[in-house]
Amino acid sequence: MHLLPSKPIFFIGLVLLSFLSFCAPKKEAVSPYDLKRVLERVAQARIQTGLTADIDKPSPSDRELFEEACDIYRLPIDKAKQALKEKNESLYLSFYGNES
């Protein structure tokens, strides 16, 4: 009796899991842990853009990096901004200025 190799099953499972995570809805609330993960990603992205800087292409702003990290973690940007403002207003002001 010959069973199907496990590699195609694994590949199909991986594709299905990727598809489901891509279609997952955004979170409703932003927890302190979510905000911490976003800020860690912003810090890593900032370092990475500094290391791989290109003279012809401007580096993304901290605001753009923050919003990109929110999208990656499927967080609502407005709620994440509000959580950042409540937790660390000086960092919020450096990202967004006096914007409400």
Summary of the structure (lengths in Angstrom):
residues: 100
radius of gyration: 18.7
end to end distance: 67.0
largest distance: 69.8
contacts: 216
relative contact order: 0.13
helix: 67%
strand: 2%
